[in-house]
């Protein structure tokens, strides 16, 4: 499945979800997408984004 959907499905049973971020700029994120951004849009549990 799509990575952000799989992460959020698994996160429904978790107390904390941790995802990483490479810290790409806005333009690069727009062109490539961002899994951590998509996970945050559909929060299934408490989520921490680490860099």
N, CA, C, O and CB atoms as a CASP TS submission, in Angstrom:
PFRMAT TS
TARGET T0000
AUTHOR 0000-0000-0000
METHOD Language model
MODEL 1
PARENT N/A
ATOM      1  N   UNK     1       0.813  -1.186   0.000  1.00  0.00           N
ATOM      2  CA  UNK     1       0.000   0.000   0.000  1.00  0.00           C
ATOM      3  C   UNK     1       0.862   1.258   0.000  1.00  0.00           C
ATOM      4  O   UNK     1       2.091   1.189   0.020  1.00  0.00           O
ATOM      5  CB  UNK     1      -0.928  -0.006   1.192  1.00  0.00           C
ATOM      6  N   UNK     2       0.207   2.379  -0.023  1.00  0.00           N
ATOM      7  CA  UNK     2       0.893   3.658   0.001  1.00  0.00           C
ATOM      8  C   UNK     2       1.492   3.862   1.393  1.00  0.00           C
ATOM      9  O   UNK     2       0.797   3.634   2.383  1.00  0.00           O
ATOM     10  CB  UNK     2      -0.076   4.824  -0.373  1.00  0.00           C
ATOM     11  N   UNK     3       2.752   4.281   1.506  1.00  0.00           N
ATOM     12  CA  UNK     3       3.439   4.341   2.794  1.00  0.00           C
ATOM     13  C   UNK     3       2.687   5.086   3.906  1.00  0.00           C
ATOM     14  O   UNK     3       2.615   4.587   5.030  1.00  0.00           O
ATOM     15  CB  UNK     3       4.757   4.983   2.600  1.00  0.00           C
ATOM     16  N   UNK     4       2.134   6.250   3.622  1.00  0.00           N
ATOM     17  CA  UNK     4       1.447   6.999   4.685  1.00  0.00           C
ATOM     18  C   UNK     4       0.187   6.276   5.145  1.00  0.00           C
ATOM     19  O   UNK     4      -0.153   6.337   6.326  1.00  0.00           O
ATOM     20  CB  UNK     4       1.090   8.411   4.202  1.00  0.00           C
ATOM     21  N   UNK     5      -0.510   5.596   4.244  1.00  0.00           N
ATOM     22  CA  UNK     5      -1.710   4.837   4.620  1.00  0.00           C
ATOM     23  C   UNK     5      -1.339   3.641   5.492  1.00  0.00           C
ATOM     24  O   UNK     5      -2.024   3.349   6.472  1.00  0.00           O
ATOM     25  CB  UNK     5      -2.468   4.363   3.362  1.00  0.00           C
ATOM     26  N   UNK     6      -0.264   2.953   5.140  1.00  0.00           N
ATOM     27  CA  UNK     6       0.185   1.805   5.935  1.00  0.00           C
ATOM     28  C   UNK     6       0.609   2.257   7.329  1.00  0.00           C
ATOM     29  O   UNK     6       0.260   1.623   8.324  1.00  0.00           O
ATOM     30  CB  UNK     6       1.354   1.076   5.230  1.00  0.00           C
ATOM     31  N   UNK     7       1.364   3.359   7.399  1.00  0.00           N
ATOM     32  CA  UNK     7       1.804   3.884   8.701  1.00  0.00           C
ATOM     33  C   UNK     7       0.606   4.244   9.565  1.00  0.00           C
ATOM     34  O   UNK     7       0.566   3.884  10.741  1.00  0.00           O
ATOM     35  CB  UNK     7       2.710   5.119   8.515  1.00  0.00           C
ATOM     36  N   UNK     8      -0.374   4.948   9.002  1.00  0.00           N
ATOM     37  CA  UNK     8      -1.543   5.332   9.789  1.00  0.00           C
ATOM     38  C   UNK     8      -2.394   4.132  10.188  1.00  0.00           C
ATOM     39  O   UNK     8      -2.972   4.133  11.275  1.00  0.00           O
ATOM     40  CB  UNK     8      -2.389   6.318   9.011  1.00  0.00           C
ATOM     41  N   UNK     9      -2.485   3.113   9.347  1.00  0.00           N
ATOM     42  CA  UNK     9      -3.211   1.891   9.724  1.00  0.00           C
ATOM     43  C   UNK     9      -2.552   1.233  10.930  1.00  0.00           C
ATOM     44  O   UNK     9      -3.237   0.824  11.868  1.00  0.00           O
ATOM     45  CB  UNK     9      -3.266   0.898   8.539  1.00  0.00           C
ATOM     46  N   UNK    10      -1.231   1.128  10.909  1.00  0.00           N
ATOM     47  CA  UNK    10      -0.502   0.525  12.023  1.00  0.00           C
ATOM     48  C   UNK    10      -0.544   1.420  13.267  1.00  0.00           C
ATOM     49  O   UNK    10      -0.542   0.921  14.392  1.00  0.00           O
ATOM     50  CB  UNK    10       0.952   0.254  11.619  1.00  0.00           C
ATOM     51  N   UNK    11      -0.582   2.723  13.064  1.00  0.00           N
ATOM     52  CA  UNK    11      -0.564   3.672  14.181  1.00  0.00           C
ATOM     53  C   UNK    11      -1.850   3.663  14.988  1.00  0.00           C
ATOM     54  O   UNK    11      -1.864   4.126  16.129  1.00  0.00           O
ATOM     55  CB  UNK    11      -0.310   5.062  13.667  1.00  0.00           C
ATOM     56  N   UNK    12      -2.920   3.149  14.425  1.00  0.00           N
ATOM     57  CA  UNK    12      -4.194   3.111  15.155  1.00  0.00           C
ATOM     58  C   UNK    12      -4.077   2.319  16.456  1.00  0.00           C
ATOM     59  O   UNK    12      -4.811   2.588  17.407  1.00  0.00           O
ATOM     60  CB  UNK    12      -5.290   2.502  14.275  1.00  0.00           C
ATOM     61  N   UNK    13      -3.176   1.357  16.509  1.00  0.00           N
ATOM     62  CA  UNK    13      -3.001   0.524  17.696  1.00  0.00           C
ATOM     63  C   UNK    13      -1.809   0.960  18.546  1.00  0.00           C
ATOM     64  O   UNK    13      -1.516   0.334  19.565  1.00  0.00           O
ATOM     65  CB  UNK    13      -2.832  -0.924  17.288  1.00  0.00           C
ATOM     66  N   UNK    14      -1.120   2.026  18.140  1.00  0.00           N
ATOM     67  CA  UNK    14       0.090   2.463  18.840  1.00  0.00           C
ATOM     68  C   UNK    14      -0.197   3.626  19.786  1.00  0.00           C
ATOM     69  O   UNK    14      -1.151   4.379  19.588  1.00  0.00           O
ATOM     70  CB  UNK    14       1.167   2.865  17.833  1.00  0.00           C
ATOM     71  N   UNK    15       0.633   3.764  20.808  1.00  0.00           N
ATOM     72  CA  UNK    15       0.553   4.914  21.700  1.00  0.00           C
ATOM     73  C   UNK    15       1.276   6.113  21.108  1.00  0.00           C
ATOM     74  O   UNK    15       0.885   7.256  21.344  1.00  0.00           O
ATOM     75  CB  UNK    15       1.137   4.570  23.067  1.00  0.00           C
ATOM     76  N   UNK    16       2.332   5.856  20.338  1.00  0.00           N
ATOM     77  CA  UNK    16       3.133   6.911  19.740  1.00  0.00           C
ATOM     78  C   UNK    16       3.645   6.440  18.394  1.00  0.00           C
ATOM     79  O   UNK    16       4.115   5.311  18.254  1.00  0.00           O
ATOM     80  CB  UNK    16       4.304   7.314  20.664  1.00  0.00           C
ATOM     81  N   UNK    17       3.551   7.306  17.415  1.00  0.00           N
ATOM     82  CA  UNK    17       4.101   7.029  16.094  1.00  0.00           C
ATOM     83  C   UNK    17       5.234   8.012  15.851  1.00  0.00           C
ATOM     84  O   UNK    17       5.067   9.213  16.061  1.00  0.00           O
ATOM     85  CB  UNK    17       3.006   7.135  14.979  1.00  0.00           C
ATOM     86  N   UNK    18       6.381   7.518  15.412  1.00  0.00           N
ATOM     87  CA  UNK    18       7.532   8.376  15.136  1.00  0.00           C
ATOM     88  C   UNK    18       7.889   8.213  13.668  1.00  0.00           C
ATOM     89  O   UNK    18       8.108   7.101  13.187  1.00  0.00           O
ATOM     90  CB  UNK    18       8.754   8.024  16.061  1.00  0.00           C
ATOM     91  N   UNK    19       7.942   9.339  12.964  1.00  0.00           N
ATOM     92  CA  UNK    19       8.351   9.331  11.559  1.00  0.00           C
ATOM     93  C   UNK    19       9.520  10.277  11.393  1.00  0.00           C
ATOM     94  O   UNK    19       9.650  11.243  12.144  1.00  0.00           O
ATOM     95  CB  UNK    19       7.177   9.731  10.619  1.00  0.00           C
ATOM     96  N   UNK    20      10.363  10.013  10.428  1.00  0.00           N
ATOM     97  CA  UNK    20      11.524  10.845  10.181  1.00  0.00           C
ATOM     98  C   UNK    20      11.260  11.858   9.082  1.00  0.00           C
ATOM     99  O   UNK    20      10.369  11.683   8.251  1.00  0.00           O
ATOM    100  CB  UNK    20      12.714   9.989   9.821  1.00  0.00           C
ATOM    101  N   UNK    21      12.047  12.913   9.096  1.00  0.00           N
ATOM    102  CA  UNK    21      11.973  13.936   8.066  1.00  0.00           C
ATOM    103  C   UNK    21      13.389  14.308   7.658  1.00  0.00           C
ATOM    104  O   UNK    21      14.246  14.542   8.510  1.00  0.00           O
ATOM    105  CB  UNK    21      11.185  15.183   8.562  1.00  0.00           C
ATOM    106  N   UNK    22      13.628  14.360   6.382  1.00  0.00           N
ATOM    107  CA  UNK    22      14.951  14.739   5.894  1.00  0.00           C
ATOM    108  C   UNK    22      15.150  16.245   5.915  1.00  0.00           C
ATOM    109  O   UNK    22      16.285  16.719   5.856  1.00  0.00           O
ATOM    110  CB  UNK    22      15.161  14.212   4.488  1.00  0.00           C
ATOM    111  N   UNK    23      14.074  16.997   5.997  1.00  0.00           N
ATOM    112  CA  UNK    23      14.188  18.442   6.047  1.00  0.00           C
ATOM    113  C   UNK    23      14.371  19.084   4.686  1.00  0.00           C
ATOM    114  O   UNK    23      15.037  20.114   4.574  1.00  0.00           O
ATOM    115  CB  UNK    23      15.318  18.820   6.922  1.00  0.00           C
ATOM    116  N   UNK    24      13.791  18.492   3.646  1.00  0.00           N
ATOM    117  CA  UNK    24      13.872  19.097   2.318  1.00  0.00           C
ATOM    118  C   UNK    24      13.153  20.432   2.315  1.00  0.00           C
ATOM    119  O   UNK    24      12.261  20.667   3.129  1.00  0.00           O
ATOM    120  CB  UNK    24      13.273  18.163   1.249  1.00  0.00           C
ATOM    121  N   UNK    25      13.537  21.292   1.415  1.00  0.00           N
ATOM    122  CA  UNK    25      12.895  22.584   1.266  1.00  0.00           C
ATOM    123  C   UNK    25      11.488  22.453   0.711  1.00  0.00           C
ATOM    124  O   UNK    25      11.067  21.371   0.302  1.00  0.00           O
ATOM    125  CB  UNK    25      13.721  23.474   0.372  1.00  0.00           C
ATOM    126  N   UNK    26      10.773  23.557   0.701  1.00  0.00           N
ATOM    127  CA  UNK    26       9.380  23.568   0.261  1.00  0.00           C
ATOM    128  C   UNK    26       9.249  23.124  -1.198  1.00  0.00           C
ATOM    129  O   UNK    26       8.371  22.324  -1.519  1.00  0.00           O
ATOM    130  CB  UNK    26       8.782  24.965   0.439  1.00  0.00           C
ATOM    131  N   UNK    27      10.098  23.624  -2.069  1.00  0.00           N
ATOM    132  CA  UNK    27      10.001  23.284  -3.490  1.00  0.00           C
ATOM    133  C   UNK    27      10.260  21.797  -3.709  1.00  0.00           C
ATOM    134  O   UNK    27       9.525  21.140  -4.446  1.00  0.00           O
ATOM    135  CB  UNK    27      10.993  24.121  -4.314  1.00  0.00           C
ATOM    136  N   UNK    28      11.284  21.275  -3.083  1.00  0.00           N
ATOM    137  CA  UNK    28      11.607  19.857  -3.247  1.00  0.00           C
ATOM    138  C   UNK    28      10.505  18.970  -2.672  1.00  0.00           C
ATOM    139  O   UNK    28      10.170  17.939  -3.257  1.00  0.00           O
ATOM    140  CB  UNK    28      12.947  19.534  -2.573  1.00  0.00           C
ATOM    141  N   UNK    29       9.932  19.370  -1.515  1.00  0.00           N
ATOM    142  CA  UNK    29       8.834  18.590  -0.922  1.00  0.00           C
ATOM    143  C   UNK    29       7.627  18.603  -1.848  1.00  0.00           C
ATOM    144  O   UNK    29       6.939  17.592  -1.989  1.00  0.00           O
ATOM    145  CB  UNK    29       8.446  19.149   0.473  1.00  0.00           C
ATOM    146  N   UNK    30       7.364  19.754  -2.487  1.00  0.00           N
ATOM    147  CA  UNK    30       6.246  19.857  -3.420  1.00  0.00           C
ATOM    148  C   UNK    30       6.437  18.906  -4.600  1.00  0.00           C
ATOM    149  O   UNK    30       5.488  18.253  -5.034  1.00  0.00           O
ATOM    150  CB  UNK    30       6.095  21.303  -3.921  1.00  0.00           C
ATOM    151  N   UNK    31       7.641  18.830  -5.109  1.00  0.00           N
ATOM    152  CA  UNK    31       7.910  17.986  -6.263  1.00  0.00           C
ATOM    153  C   UNK    31       7.962  16.509  -5.906  1.00  0.00           C
ATOM    154  O   UNK    31       7.499  15.673  -6.682  1.00  0.00           O
ATOM    155  CB  UNK    31       9.204  18.397  -6.907  1.00  0.00           C
ATOM    156  N   UNK    32       8.516  16.172  -4.748  1.00  0.00           N
ATOM    157  CA  UNK    32       8.706  14.776  -4.365  1.00  0.00           C
ATOM    158  C   UNK    32       7.623  14.232  -3.454  1.00  0.00           C
ATOM    159  O   UNK    32       7.441  13.017  -3.378  1.00  0.00           O
ATOM    160  CB  UNK    32      10.019  14.620  -3.700  1.00  0.00           C
ATOM    161  N   UNK    33       6.898  15.104  -2.758  1.00  0.00           N
ATOM    162  CA  UNK    33       5.936  14.661  -1.767  1.00  0.00           C
ATOM    163  C   UNK    33       6.621  14.438  -0.437  1.00  0.00           C
ATOM    164  O   UNK    33       7.850  14.437  -0.369  1.00  0.00           O
ATOM    165  CB  UNK    33       5.235  13.389  -2.225  1.00  0.00           C
ATOM    166  N   UNK    34       5.862  14.252   0.608  1.00  0.00           N
ATOM    167  CA  UNK    34       6.435  14.033   1.919  1.00  0.00           C
ATOM    168  C   UNK    34       5.547  13.074   2.702  1.00  0.00           C
ATOM    169  O   UNK    34       4.401  13.387   3.024  1.00  0.00           O
ATOM    170  CB  UNK    34       6.607  15.367   2.675  1.00  0.00           C
ATOM    171  N   UNK    35       6.093  11.910   2.999  1.00  0.00           N
ATOM    172  CA  UNK    35       5.330  10.907   3.742  1.00  0.00           C
ATOM    173  C   UNK    35       4.997  11.422   5.131  1.00  0.00           C
ATOM    174  O   UNK    35       3.875  11.238   5.602  1.00  0.00           O
ATOM    175  CB  UNK    35       6.110   9.587   3.836  1.00  0.00           C
ATOM    176  N   UNK    36       5.965  12.073   5.806  1.00  0.00           N
ATOM    177  CA  UNK    36       5.688  12.576   7.154  1.00  0.00           C
ATOM    178  C   UNK    36       4.570  13.622   7.130  1.00  0.00           C
ATOM    179  O   UNK    36       3.752  13.670   8.048  1.00  0.00           O
ATOM    180  CB  UNK    36       6.963  13.179   7.773  1.00  0.00           C
ATOM    181  N   UNK    37       4.529  14.445   6.102  1.00  0.00           N
ATOM    182  CA  UNK    37       3.463  15.446   5.977  1.00  0.00           C
ATOM    183  C   UNK    37       2.109  14.768   5.790  1.00  0.00           C
ATOM    184  O   UNK    37       1.117  15.189   6.386  1.00  0.00           O
ATOM    185  CB  UNK    37       3.749  16.398   4.797  1.00  0.00           C
ATOM    186  N   UNK    38       2.061  13.737   4.979  1.00  0.00           N
ATOM    187  CA  UNK    38       0.813  13.013   4.753  1.00  0.00           C
ATOM    188  C   UNK    38       0.349  12.280   6.004  1.00  0.00           C
ATOM    189  O   UNK    38      -0.850  12.209   6.270  1.00  0.00           O
ATOM    190  CB  UNK    38       0.979  12.027   3.610  1.00  0.00           C
ATOM    191  N   UNK    39       1.289  11.735   6.775  1.00  0.00           N
ATOM    192  CA  UNK    39       0.940  11.070   8.033  1.00  0.00           C
ATOM    193  C   UNK    39       0.306  12.092   8.987  1.00  0.00           C
ATOM    194  O   UNK    39      -0.694  11.798   9.642  1.00  0.00           O
ATOM    195  CB  UNK    39       2.203  10.409   8.685  1.00  0.00           C
ATOM    196  N   UNK    40       0.888  13.278   9.059  1.00  0.00           N
ATOM    197  CA  UNK    40       0.373  14.313   9.949  1.00  0.00           C
ATOM    198  C   UNK    40      -1.010  14.789   9.544  1.00  0.00           C
ATOM    199  O   UNK    40      -1.781  15.220  10.401  1.00  0.00           O
ATOM    200  CB  UNK    40       1.320  15.482   9.982  1.00  0.00           C
ATOM    201  N   UNK    41      -1.342  14.724   8.272  1.00  0.00           N
ATOM    202  CA  UNK    41      -2.665  15.142   7.820  1.00  0.00           C
ATOM    203  C   UNK    41      -3.751  14.169   8.258  1.00  0.00           C
ATOM    204  O   UNK    41      -4.919  14.546   8.348  1.00  0.00           O
ATOM    205  CB  UNK    41      -2.679  15.283   6.312  1.00  0.00           C
ATOM    206  N   UNK    42      -3.385  12.936   8.527  1.00  0.00           N
ATOM    207  CA  UNK    42      -4.361  11.897   8.911  1.00  0.00           C
ATOM    208  C   UNK    42      -3.938  11.230  10.214  1.00  0.00           C
ATOM    209  O   UNK    42      -3.793  10.009  10.274  1.00  0.00           O
ATOM    210  CB  UNK    42      -4.506  10.832   7.788  1.00  0.00           C
ATOM    211  N   UNK    43      -3.747  12.013  11.231  1.00  0.00           N
ATOM    212  CA  UNK    43      -3.251  11.491  12.501  1.00  0.00           C
ATOM    213  C   UNK    43      -4.102  10.348  13.029  1.00  0.00           C
ATOM    214  O   UNK    43      -5.313  10.485  13.204  1.00  0.00           O
ATOM    215  CB  UNK    43      -3.194  12.595  13.527  1.00  0.00           C
ATOM    216  N   UNK    44      -3.457   9.230  13.277  1.00  0.00           N
ATOM    217  CA  UNK    44      -4.144   8.090  13.858  1.00  0.00           C
ATOM    218  C   UNK    44      -3.756   7.914  15.324  1.00  0.00           C
ATOM    219  O   UNK    44      -4.437   7.204  16.064  1.00  0.00           O
ATOM    220  CB  UNK    44      -3.828   6.818  13.067  1.00  0.00           C
ATOM    221  N   UNK    45      -2.673   8.553  15.746  1.00  0.00           N
ATOM    222  CA  UNK    45      -2.217   8.502  17.137  1.00  0.00           C
ATOM    223  C   UNK    45      -1.323   9.712  17.369  1.00  0.00           C
ATOM    224  O   UNK    45      -1.103  10.513  16.461  1.00  0.00           O
ATOM    225  CB  UNK    45      -1.453   7.157  17.453  1.00  0.00           C
ATOM    226  N   UNK    46      -0.817   9.839  18.570  1.00  0.00           N
ATOM    227  CA  UNK    46       0.148  10.888  18.857  1.00  0.00           C
ATOM    228  C   UNK    46       1.352  10.628  17.955  1.00  0.00           C
ATOM    229  O   UNK    46       1.853   9.506  17.888  1.00  0.00           O
ATOM    230  CB  UNK    46       0.553  10.916  20.389  1.00  0.00           C
ATOM    231  N   UNK    47       1.812  11.671  17.263  1.00  0.00           N
ATOM    232  CA  UNK    47       2.862  11.496  16.268  1.00  0.00           C
ATOM    233  C   UNK    47       3.992  12.481  16.492  1.00  0.00           C
ATOM    234  O   UNK    47       3.756  13.668  16.717  1.00  0.00           O
ATOM    235  CB  UNK    47       2.298  11.656  14.864  1.00  0.00           C
ATOM    236  N   UNK    48       5.227  11.986  16.430  1.00  0.00           N
ATOM    237  CA  UNK    48       6.402  12.847  16.524  1.00  0.00           C
ATOM    238  C   UNK    48       7.163  12.755  15.214  1.00  0.00           C
ATOM    239  O   UNK    48       7.403  11.663  14.698  1.00  0.00           O
ATOM    240  CB  UNK    48       7.311  12.447  17.731  1.00  0.00           C
ATOM    241  N   UNK    49       7.540  13.910  14.679  1.00  0.00           N
ATOM    242  CA  UNK    49       8.351  13.956  13.467  1.00  0.00           C
ATOM    243  C   UNK    49       9.757  14.377  13.903  1.00  0.00           C
ATOM    244  O   UNK    49       9.946  15.457  14.462  1.00  0.00           O
ATOM    245  CB  UNK    49       7.742  14.953  12.380  1.00  0.00           C
ATOM    246  N   UNK    50      10.729  13.517  13.643  1.00  0.00           N
ATOM    247  CA  UNK    50      12.111  13.801  14.052  1.00  0.00           C
ATOM    248  C   UNK    50      12.959  14.035  12.814  1.00  0.00           C
ATOM    249  O   UNK    50      12.706  13.514  11.728  1.00  0.00           O
ATOM    250  CB  UNK    50      12.699  12.637  14.905  1.00  0.00           C
ATOM    251  N   UNK    51      13.975  14.847  13.042  1.00  0.00           N
ATOM    252  CA  UNK    51      14.859  15.192  11.939  1.00  0.00           C
ATOM    253  C   UNK    51      16.273  14.841  12.279  1.00  0.00           C
ATOM    254  O   UNK    51      17.175  15.058  11.469  1.00  0.00           O
ATOM    255  CB  UNK    51      14.754  16.661  11.594  1.00  0.00           C
TER
END
